[in-house]
Amino acid sequence: MKNLVSDLRSARGWSQTELAERLQVSRQTVSSIENGRYDPTLPLAFAIARLFGLTIEEIFQP
């Protein structure tokens, strides 16, 4: 699954660690999502969307 997490994070000047702390997940989880190795759970996808003020569909594409 493609996503814009890395672009959105970088645009805010956040490190992967900072994003992970905001989402209460590990930095490795953020890295795996950004690299397309891990599809987030639905609650995590909602948390990511809420944090960036976007919809899940705007961030994640099949």
Secondary structure, DSSP 8 states (H G I E B T S, - for coil): -EE-HHHHHHHTT--HHHHHHHHTS-HHHHHHHHTTS----HHHHHHHHHHHTS-HHHHEE-
